[in-house]
Amino acid sequence: MSTPIVEELVLRTAETHGVPGPVAQELLAGSRPCLYLVPFDSLTPAQQHEARPAARTGGLPCLPDGVDWPDGRNPLVLTVDCAALPRAALDIELPSDGSLLFFTAIEYEPESSVVLHVPAGARTTQRSAAYELNGEPEQVRVYQPDDLYPLPGRSFSPDWRDAPATSAFLDSRADRDDILDDFEDAVRSAAAGGASHAVAVQLGGHSTPWQSPPDAGGLVLLAQIHGQSIDLDVYTQTLVVGTREDLATRRYEALTFEQQV
């Protein structure tokens, strides 16, 4: 669902880029809100003035008593402070408090990946990266911890250009694909207030995958994690999807992780 403010933004941007109103309305109909989690330096100066962190990359997990590293000992790549997220910015249901912890391998296809919700107020202890495997000392990979800041944005269905008015617009002249590419980029930038989010973590919305979108057939995106948002030397993309019911009932064990390169 779009708000009058979002509709005005899209229509104003369309006029600037020579895109007809019916085409802009089809983009709007195929759009969903999302949240980008970005470093402080990616925010505009005005956004930095009001910014409060809502997530952290890497580091060591703080887990409730009796809960250890998930099976597979994958690294902790992301911790999201649910209470710090702008509640109205998403159309998927996330916990209103506590933390979501994402454990997965981003450098290679993970054998197992886990999302855990740690409730607010739970007694927790920071877990060590060191462990033993078959009597030999081992170490879990620990990524650099860095704060990330929430940035409301807009995402688009990969099929929106198949809509009637947009198809006709594309067929009318050879350069229309480039015009729509520039239009999409301008809407994304305007929706994010001009901040940079090319390499970021995205919560909710439509995915922007490098291959086939996994958020199809009743599945929705929980998170899209660019490898470079965790480690600048990692060029992968990890997409976490599930049903709306999985997210609403916190059945995070039912989520699917897909890595694209």
BAMI-450422 format. One line per field, with one value per residue: residue in three letters; x, y, z of N, C-alpha, C in turn. Coordinates in steps of 0.02 Angstrom, whole numbers, plus 50000, padded with zeros to 5 digits. Layout:
REM residues N
code <- c(ala	...)
nu <- c(X	...)
nv <- c(Y	...)
nw <- c(Z	...)
cau <- c(X	...)
cav <- c(Y	...)
caw <- c(Z	...)
cu <- c(X	...)
cv <- c(Y	...)
cw <- c(Z	...)
This chain:
REM residues 261
code <- c(met	ser	thr	pro	ile	val	glu	glu	leu	val	leu	arg	thr	ala	glu	thr	his	gly	val	pro	gly	pro	val	ala	gln	glu	leu	leu	ala	gly	ser	arg	pro	cys	leu	tyr	leu	val	pro	phe	asp	ser	leu	thr	pro	ala	gln	gln	his	glu	ala	arg	pro	ala	ala	arg	thr	gly	gly	leu	pro	cys	leu	pro	asp	gly	val	asp	trp	pro	asp	gly	arg	asn	pro	leu	val	leu	thr	val	asp	cys	ala	ala	leu	pro	arg	ala	ala	leu	asp	ile	glu	leu	pro	ser	asp	gly	ser	leu	leu	phe	phe	thr	ala	ile	glu	tyr	glu	pro	glu	ser	ser	val	val	leu	his	val	pro	ala	gly	ala	arg	thr	thr	gln	arg	ser	ala	ala	tyr	glu	leu	asn	gly	glu	pro	glu	gln	val	arg	val	tyr	gln	pro	asp	asp	leu	tyr	pro	leu	pro	gly	arg	ser	phe	ser	pro	asp	trp	arg	asp	ala	pro	ala	thr	ser	ala	phe	leu	asp	ser	arg	ala	asp	arg	asp	asp	ile	leu	asp	asp	phe	glu	asp	ala	val	arg	ser	ala	ala	ala	gly	gly	ala	ser	his	ala	val	ala	val	gln	leu	gly	gly	his	ser	thr	pro	trp	gln	ser	pro	pro	asp	ala	gly	gly	leu	val	leu	leu	ala	gln	ile	his	gly	gln	ser	ile	asp	leu	asp	val	tyr	thr	gln	thr	leu	val	val	gly	thr	arg	glu	asp	leu	ala	thr	arg	arg	tyr	glu	ala	leu	thr	phe	glu	gln	gln	val)
nu <- c(50043	50028	50067	49991	50099	50203	50148	50141	50277	50322	50247	50291	50427	50415	50365	50475	50563	50504	50408	50253	50099	50011	50105	50187	50095	50080	50208	50200	50096	50160	50251	50335	50357	50517	50658	50817	50973	51106	51279	51337	51401	51339	51222	51132	51188	51081	51004	51097	51100	50986	51001	50990	51064	51009	51047	51179	51328	51416	51527	51511	51386	51257	51176	51031	51032	51081	51069	51166	51292	51213	51185	51313	51392	51398	51449	51399	51316	51232	51142	50987	50905	50751	50661	50711	50680	50590	50423	50315	50368	50373	50289	50283	50275	50366	50452	50411	50502	50660	50793	50842	50943	51057	51131	51246	51342	51433	51533	51535	51424	51307	51289	51196	51085	51030	50901	50877	50769	50793	50716	50669	50739	50780	50894	51059	51216	51374	51438	51580	51698	51778	51792	51784	51819	51806	51905	51998	52054	51949	51889	51758	51717	51731	51657	51695	51622	51501	51399	51234	51113	50938	50845	50710	50639	50596	50541	50533	50427	50493	50417	50345	50357	50290	50160	50012	50014	50148	50213	50169	50228	50364	50371	50358	50472	50650	50735	50671	50687	50804	50759	50663	50745	50822	50719	50669	50785	50792	50673	50696	50807	50750	50650	50729	50778	50889	51001	51140	51124	51168	51252	51201	51107	50945	50783	50629	50507	50522	50640	50802	50874	51023	51004	50871	50724	50697	50588	50448	50296	50216	50309	50396	50514	50624	50754	50888	51053	51195	51355	51464	51418	51446	51578	51699	51769	51693	51594	51451	51275	51151	50994	50850	50704	50527	50359	50223	50153	50247	50334	50249	50214	50334	50407	50547	50631	50581	50621	50703	50866	50957	51099	51175	51285)
nv <- c(49940	50110	50275	50442	50530	50453	50425	50554	50583	50487	50522	50653	50631	50555	50648	50732	50648	50623	50523	50448	50477	50360	50256	50283	50258	50121	50078	50117	50035	49914	49919	49906	49948	49959	49931	49998	49955	50043	50104	50241	50340	50333	50401	50555	50723	50786	50675	50609	50689	50656	50521	50355	50204	50043	49916	49793	49740	49582	49536	49458	49343	49381	49275	49191	49107	48938	48929	48897	48930	48913	48754	48702	48811	48935	49103	49248	49367	49476	49580	49634	49765	49759	49848	49970	49992	50085	50074	50087	50071	49954	49816	49689	49576	49601	49563	49672	49705	49658	49560	49514	49387	49344	49205	49146	49084	49191	49192	49078	48949	48917	48775	48765	48884	49010	49104	49188	49243	49346	49382	49542	49590	49463	49361	49365	49304	49341	49243	49139	49135	49027	48849	48668	48537	48373	48356	48450	48620	48751	48895	49009	49111	49284	49431	49606	49713	49834	49978	49995	50095	50134	50157	50211	50151	50116	49980	49880	49775	49645	49622	49733	49806	49736	49774	49848	49991	50023	49926	49966	50092	50057	49990	50090	50162	50146	50189	50183	50091	50133	50256	50215	50144	50250	50320	50230	50221	50353	50366	50273	50334	50457	50411	50363	50477	50530	50465	50349	50182	50072	49964	49870	49811	49747	49753	49673	49715	49705	49593	49628	49537	49452	49345	49230	49288	49243	49274	49231	49146	49147	49171	49292	49425	49429	49473	49545	49527	49606	49544	49633	49726	49671	49625	49702	49632	49528	49466	49429	49388	49369	49302	49300	49216	49185	49132	49249	49211	49131	49232	49313	49227	49198	49087	49055	48952	48897	48974	49011	49016	49090	49097	49207	49239)
nw <- c(50000	49957	50015	50012	50009	49955	49829	49774	49767	49673	49558	49536	49511	49395	49304	49291	49225	49104	49099	49072	49165	49185	49175	49283	49385	49372	49409	49543	49588	49582	49684	49845	50019	50100	50211	50221	50290	50335	50335	50440	50365	50244	50252	50225	50272	50343	50381	50461	50573	50646	50665	50732	50782	50721	50699	50689	50614	50609	50745	50910	50967	51087	51187	51258	51418	51411	51275	51135	51007	50849	50764	50653	50666	50597	50553	50649	50562	50564	50676	50725	50801	50851	50912	50877	50746	50622	50642	50552	50429	50356	50271	50318	50457	50599	50756	50893	50988	51065	50986	50820	50761	50638	50573	50462	50322	50219	50127	50054	49992	50115	50226	50325	50395	50510	50591	50739	50869	51003	51148	51219	51372	51407	51495	51448	51382	51316	51187	51158	51022	51011	51003	51019	50903	50873	50968	50934	50935	50875	50784	50766	50626	50647	50607	50576	50693	50659	50667	50598	50512	50506	50356	50275	50122	49949	49852	49701	49604	49501	49390	49352	49235	49141	49142	49063	49017	49035	48956	48830	48824	48823	48702	48611	48578	48555	48656	48776	48881	48946	48994	49086	49174	49228	49287	49385	49467	49510	49584	49686	49748	49788	49876	49977	50029	49967	50014	50009	49960	49891	49921	50042	50185	50162	50227	50209	50078	49895	49827	49754	49659	49594	49517	49486	49569	49738	49814	49781	49728	49845	49944	50042	50059	50195	50226	50135	50106	50064	50032	50041	50131	50250	50244	50152	50056	50011	49887	49873	49883	49999	50021	50119	50143	50172	50216	50241	50352	50419	50462	50540	50644	50697	50653	50624	50595	50482	50377	50221	50156	50026	49927	49813	49677)
cau <- c(50000	50067	50037	49988	50166	50241	50119	50163	50348	50329	50220	50335	50487	50396	50360	50543	50597	50466	50371	50181	50067	49989	50164	50207	50046	50095	50266	50176	50057	50206	50303	50323	50406	50571	50705	50888	51016	51166	51327	51324	51428	51295	51166	51144	51201	51019	50986	51145	51083	50933	51010	51002	51077	50957	51074	51252	51359	51469	51533	51494	51316	51235	51122	51002	51061	51061	51069	51234	51295	51173	51221	51350	51439	51406	51461	51346	51328	51188	51097	50939	50869	50683	50628	50739	50657	50529	50371	50270	50407	50371	50224	50289	50270	50426	50442	50414	50559	50710	50841	50846	51013	51064	51192	51252	51405	51424	51589	51521	51355	51303	51253	51139	51082	50982	50880	50853	50742	50809	50667	50693	50740	50808	50962	51102	51288	51410	51468	51648	51707	51820	51759	51823	51789	51845	51962	52043	52028	51923	51867	51707	51735	51699	51663	51702	51558	51489	51329	51196	51059	50879	50830	50652	50647	50544	50566	50488	50419	50529	50369	50302	50362	50245	50093	49992	50038	50220	50232	50157	50280	50427	50368	50350	50537	50704	50772	50626	50715	50850	50719	50632	50799	50837	50659	50671	50840	50775	50622	50730	50848	50706	50617	50779	50800	50952	51056	51169	51106	51184	51278	51168	51059	50876	50731	50564	50502	50541	50713	50836	50924	51066	50978	50798	50702	50671	50526	50395	50256	50192	50364	50414	50583	50639	50817	50935	51116	51253	51416	51507	51394	51475	51650	51708	51801	51647	51549	51394	51212	51113	50923	50814	50632	50479	50291	50202	50133	50309	50360	50202	50214	50404	50433	50607	50663	50553	50647	50750	50922	50985	51157	51185	51351)
cav <- c(50000	50171	50333	50500	50559	50411	50435	50619	50577	50449	50561	50710	50605	50534	50708	50756	50602	50612	50460	50462	50462	50290	50213	50295	50225	50049	50068	50124	49975	49858	49936	49892	49982	49919	49967	49986	49963	50070	50137	50311	50383	50330	50447	50626	50761	50796	50611	50595	50729	50622	50448	50310	50138	49993	49850	49788	49684	49543	49532	49395	49345	49377	49226	49173	49049	48873	48931	48903	48943	48865	48700	48724	48863	48989	49168	49298	49420	49534	49583	49688	49788	49767	49907	50031	49998	50124	50022	50095	50071	49888	49783	49622	49580	49584	49575	49743	49715	49605	49563	49460	49371	49306	49165	49115	49094	49236	49183	49017	48925	48888	48711	48780	48954	49016	49167	49181	49302	49349	49430	49596	49573	49397	49361	49341	49304	49340	49178	49140	49108	48967	48786	48608	48491	48310	48365	48501	48688	48784	48964	49035	49174	49342	49490	49670	49742	49904	49999	50010	50142	50118	50205	50190	50155	50087	49926	49870	49707	49637	49614	49792	49832	49697	49804	49872	50057	50021	49888	50009	50145	50026	49970	50149	50190	50102	50213	50188	50051	50176	50306	50183	50130	50312	50337	50186	50242	50418	50354	50241	50384	50505	50377	50355	50543	50547	50428	50295	50116	50023	49906	49877	49759	49769	49716	49679	49739	49660	49583	49648	49483	49448	49289	49226	49311	49190	49296	49217	49088	49151	49188	49363	49438	49456	49511	49538	49548	49608	49524	49690	49763	49637	49623	49733	49586	49473	49487	49384	49415	49318	49321	49261	49220	49141	49155	49301	49177	49114	49292	49336	49180	49190	49020	49071	48890	48880	49020	48986	49059	49078	49139	49220	49268)
caw <- c(50000	49954	50048	49968	50002	49907	49763	49750	49751	49611	49502	49524	49479	49328	49262	49279	49180	49043	49104	49077	49229	49192	49186	49353	49427	49370	49453	49611	49604	49589	49733	49916	50063	50128	50253	50211	50348	50302	50380	50455	50312	50186	50264	50210	50334	50381	50412	50514	50632	50683	50658	50788	50753	50729	50684	50693	50578	50641	50817	50944	50988	51156	51183	51323	51453	51383	51201	51110	50935	50811	50730	50594	50687	50549	50586	50658	50513	50574	50734	50714	50860	50824	50941	50847	50677	50613	50639	50496	50367	50324	50266	50346	50530	50637	50827	50912	51032	51061	50930	50771	50748	50575	50570	50396	50287	50162	50081	50015	50003	50183	50234	50369	50416	50564	50620	50807	50903	51074	51175	51261	51443	51420	51522	51395	51392	51253	51174	51132	50954	51016	51021	51001	50856	50875	51013	50908	50944	50815	50795	50721	50594	50677	50564	50609	50713	50639	50673	50538	50527	50465	50304	50236	50050	49907	49809	49645	49577	49438	49334	49344	49166	49098	49146	48997	48997	49033	48897	48771	48826	48803	48631	48567	48557	48576	48715	48834	48936	48983	49028	49145	49222	49263	49327	49444	49511	49540	49635	49743	49782	49821	49932	50030	50049	49937	50045	49970	49986	49839	49956	50107	50205	50152	50261	50178	50010	49841	49821	49692	49655	49536	49479	49493	49635	49780	49846	49732	49747	49915	49989	50045	50081	50261	50224	50079	50137	50020	50066	50055	50189	50308	50231	50087	50009	49996	49833	49869	49905	50035	50025	50169	50126	50205	50206	50288	50414	50454	50496	50591	50701	50717	50636	50586	50573	50416	50326	50171	50139	49960	49912	49742	49663)
cu <- c(50045	50029	50032	50057	50208	50214	50141	50236	50358	50305	50264	50400	50474	50394	50429	50578	50558	50429	50297	50152	50044	50047	50187	50159	50058	50158	50243	50138	50102	50262	50284	50375	50459	50612	50775	50924	51085	51215	51311	51345	51384	51235	51184	51158	51137	50997	51033	51128	51032	50946	51022	51013	51020	50982	51150	51275	51405	51467	51517	51422	51307	51171	51095	51037	51035	51059	51140	51233	51251	51216	51253	51400	51452	51416	51396	51361	51289	51147	51053	50903	50798	50648	50652	50717	50596	50471	50328	50304	50403	50300	50229	50291	50335	50413	50449	50472	50606	50754	50832	50919	51016	51132	51195	51323	51392	51480	51580	51452	51350	51266	51192	51143	51024	50965	50852	50824	50758	50763	50700	50689	50766	50878	51008	51175	51321	51447	51537	51650	51746	51777	51804	51783	51834	51909	52011	52013	52008	51899	51814	51732	51696	51711	51666	51633	51554	51415	51299	51134	51000	50862	50769	50662	50588	50575	50512	50486	50458	50483	50330	50304	50319	50174	50077	50022	50114	50245	50224	50210	50346	50428	50370	50416	50593	50737	50731	50650	50761	50812	50689	50685	50815	50779	50658	50725	50824	50722	50653	50770	50804	50672	50664	50808	50867	51012	51079	51150	51121	51211	51252	51135	50990	50830	50665	50567	50516	50617	50738	50892	50967	51045	50902	50778	50674	50605	50470	50355	50234	50247	50379	50484	50584	50701	50856	51001	51171	51315	51460	51481	51420	51551	51661	51738	51755	51594	51494	51331	51173	51041	50887	50739	50591	50409	50276	50182	50194	50335	50315	50203	50284	50429	50495	50645	50637	50580	50697	50804	50947	51043	51164	51253	51352)
cv <- c(50062	50227	50390	50532	50520	50421	50502	50617	50543	50490	50621	50688	50583	50594	50734	50713	50587	50547	50475	50441	50391	50241	50221	50259	50149	50033	50069	50061	49914	49871	49915	49930	49933	49963	49948	49996	49982	50098	50211	50356	50382	50377	50517	50663	50772	50732	50593	50630	50694	50547	50414	50240	50089	49923	49853	49730	49646	49540	49463	49400	49345	49334	49210	49113	48985	48871	48942	48924	48892	48812	48725	48778	48916	49055	49206	49355	49483	49526	49644	49703	49805	49830	49971	50040	50044	50078	50026	50087	50006	49862	49709	49629	49555	49595	49650	49757	49655	49613	49503	49449	49326	49272	49131	49126	49139	49227	49123	48994	48891	48821	48720	48853	48962	49089	49153	49247	49296	49402	49484	49574	49504	49403	49328	49344	49302	49274	49186	49112	49043	48906	48728	48565	48429	48318	48418	48571	48719	48854	48982	49100	49231	49403	49554	49697	49816	49918	50012	50051	50130	50175	50181	50200	50124	50036	49909	49797	49701	49633	49678	49818	49792	49726	49841	49939	50058	49982	49930	50064	50117	50011	50031	50177	50149	50124	50211	50145	50094	50230	50276	50164	50192	50333	50295	50209	50307	50410	50322	50292	50434	50475	50369	50422	50563	50510	50372	50228	50060	49959	49910	49812	49788	49724	49728	49705	49685	49653	49614	49598	49488	49390	49288	49249	49253	49209	49292	49157	49088	49167	49263	49369	49462	49500	49495	49568	49547	49589	49582	49734	49733	49638	49649	49687	49528	49496	49435	49422	49358	49342	49272	49271	49170	49165	49211	49270	49156	49174	49315	49292	49164	49119	49029	49009	48869	48925	48985	49038	49041	49125	49146	49255	49296)
cw <- c(50000	49990	49997	49957	49951	49837	49733	49728	49684	49551	49485	49489	49408	49281	49243	49227	49116	49041	49113	49145	49236	49204	49259	49401	49427	49410	49526	49633	49614	49639	49803	49958	50086	50175	50233	50277	50321	50354	50388	50397	50250	50192	50242	50275	50375	50415	50469	50579	50677	50692	50725	50759	50767	50716	50691	50651	50624	50716	50843	50968	51063	51156	51253	51353	51423	51307	51177	51037	50899	50778	50666	50609	50633	50585	50598	50610	50528	50637	50724	50780	50839	50850	50909	50774	50673	50598	50576	50429	50328	50319	50283	50422	50562	50711	50844	50959	51027	51000	50885	50753	50686	50575	50501	50370	50227	50110	50036	50033	50071	50183	50278	50390	50465	50578	50689	50832	50977	51105	51217	51334	51458	51447	51471	51416	51323	51244	51144	51061	50955	51034	51001	50952	50852	50914	50990	50917	50876	50833	50743	50690	50627	50633	50605	50629	50694	50645	50605	50558	50480	50417	50265	50162	50014	49860	49757	49623	49512	49378	49319	49272	49117	49098	49080	48975	48990	48972	48834	48767	48802	48728	48584	48542	48588	48641	48779	48894	48979	49023	49092	49197	49263	49309	49392	49493	49546	49595	49697	49784	49820	49882	49991	50051	50022	49966	49999	50001	49936	49870	50027	50125	50192	50190	50224	50107	49958	49840	49756	49679	49593	49490	49487	49563	49676	49814	49794	49757	49819	49965	49985	50073	50154	50257	50160	50102	50084	50060	50085	50112	50254	50304	50160	50034	49988	49947	49824	49890	49938	50044	50072	50158	50166	50189	50256	50355	50454	50494	50552	50653	50725	50707	50593	50564	50504	50360	50281	50157	50070	49948	49837	49733	49592)
